[in-house]
Amino acid sequence: MIIVIMVLAFLLTVGMVLMSVVDTGNKVAGNLRWQQQAFNVAEAGFDAAWLAIEDAFVSSGWTSFDTHYLQEPTGIDLPLDVTYFRRLTNMELLELIGDFDSGTPDYANVLYYKQEYVPDGSGFDPRFTYTAFLIDDEAGGASPDAGDALLVCIGVVQMGTQMITARLEIELAIELPGT
């Protein structure tokens, strides 16, 4: 009887460990799926910002990136500053440049802020949003060049109280005729 109880206890322990491993695998797969979705939303933000910037150069009279960089809050583009955008997590950065809960930016040069992306039956799903803005990649010391900029896109997927984010940073440059 004691041997049977010991064998059953051992099998119960092995069964619990296997259930835990399977459950952990499902959670990891789910997290990877949400991370991939956040990256996809960030890519959608890049696509939208790219089209808006291209249109601004063609029809709105942009000739450089000079006045379109995000320079506020002070220090966001300065590598030695505590508010430098690369020193902040994605959520810290989003809160720094606007009110994420209300979806409104605090600064004028934000191209998109908490822009909804995924359509659902009645409009857009508010769980999938992106934010995009331009940073002066020469700020803080390099020779000024208004012919290029760093486009930063942050994709956010909200699942209840949990937020999954992904950030893309893409260097943009103006092509001059003959170059």
N, C-alpha and C positions, 0 to 999 in steps of 0.2 A: 504494500500500500504506500509506503514512504517513497519507494522508487518511482511509482506511478505519479505521485504528487510532484516529485522533483522533475520528472520528465515533462509533465504538464506545465510546471512553472517555467522551465527552460523554453519550451515551445511558445508559451505566452510571451516571454521576453523577446524571443526572436521575432515573433509576429508583430509586436509593438515597434521594434526597431525597424522592420521592413516598412510598416505603415508610415513611420516618421520619415524615412528616406524617400518614399514615393511622394508624400505630401510636400517635402522640401523641394523635390524636383519640379513639381507642378508650380510651386511659388516662384522658383527661379525662372521657369519658362514664361510665366505670366509677367514677371518683372522685365524680362528681356523684350517681350512683346510690347509693353508700354513704353520702354525706352526707345524701341524702334519707331513707335508711333510718334513720340516726341521729336525724334530726329526727322521724320517725314514732315511734320508740321513746320519745323525749322526750315527745311528745304522749300516748303510752300511759301514761307515768308521770304526766302531769298528770291524765288521766282516772281512774287508780287512786287517786291522792292526793285528788282532788276527791271521789270517792265515800267514801273513808275519813274525810275531814274532815266531810263532810255527815253521815255516820253517827255520828261522834263528837258532833256538836252535837245530833243527834236522840236518840240512845240512850245515849251515854256521859256525858252531863252537861257537855260543854264549854259554857261561856257566853261565852268570849272566847278569843283566841289567846295570852293573856298567858303562860302557863307552857309553851307548846308551841313557842316559837321555838328555833332552834338558836343558842345563845349561846356554845358552846364548840366549838372552841378559842377562847380569849380573843382578841377582835379581829375575829372572822369577820364581825360585823355593824357594825363601826366603819370608816367610810370613810377615815380617816386612818391606819389600822393596815396594816402590811405583809401581814397575813393576811386582809384584807378580801376577801370572796368575789369581788367584781368585779375585783380586781387579779390574780387567779389564773386560769391556764388551767383548763379543765375537768378534766384529769387531775391537775393540782396540787391542785385543790379536792377531788377524790375521794380522793386519797392523804392529804390533811390531815384529813379527817373519818373515815377508816377504813383498813382494810387491803384494798385493792382485789383483790389476788391471792386472799385467802381469802374475800372477800365479806362481811366483818363490819365494822359501824360501830364507832367508838370512843366515840360519844356517844349518849345515850339519845333525844334529840329528832329523830333522823333518821327520817322516815316510812318510807322505803324505801331500801335500800342494795344496789346491784348485783342488783336484782330481775330475774329472767329473765322474758322476755315472749313470745317467739315459740314456739308449740308445735311439736314435731316428733313423730315416730312414738312415741318412748318417754318423753315428758315435755316439757321445754322446752329450746330451743337456747341454750346458755350464751354464745353469741357476741353475743346481743342483750339488753342489760340497761339498766335505768334506775335512777336515784337521785332521791329527792325529799325536800325539807325546807323548813321555814318560816323566814323571816328577818324580824326586826322592822325594818320600813322606816323607823321613826322613831329607831332607835338612833343615838346619836352626836350628838344635838342637837335634833331636832324635838320638838314636844310629844308626850308619850306617848299612844298610842291603841291599846288592846288589841283594838279592834274591826276591825282590818285587819292584813294580813300579806302578805309577798311569798312566793309559792310558787315555789321554784326546782326545776326538773326537768332532769336531765342524761341524755341518751340516749347509749349507747355501742354501737358495732358493732365487734367484734374480728375482724380478718382476719389470722390468723397472729400475727405480732408487731406488726402495725400496728393502731392503734385510731383510729377516727373518732368524733368526739363532736359533739353539738349541745346547746345550752342554751336553755331557755325560762324566762322570769321573768314570772309573772303576779300581778297585784295582786288579792288577795281581800279582801272586806269583808263584815261581818255586816249583813244587812238587818234593821233594827229595825221592829217593827210601826208602821204609820202613816207611814213615811218612804218 
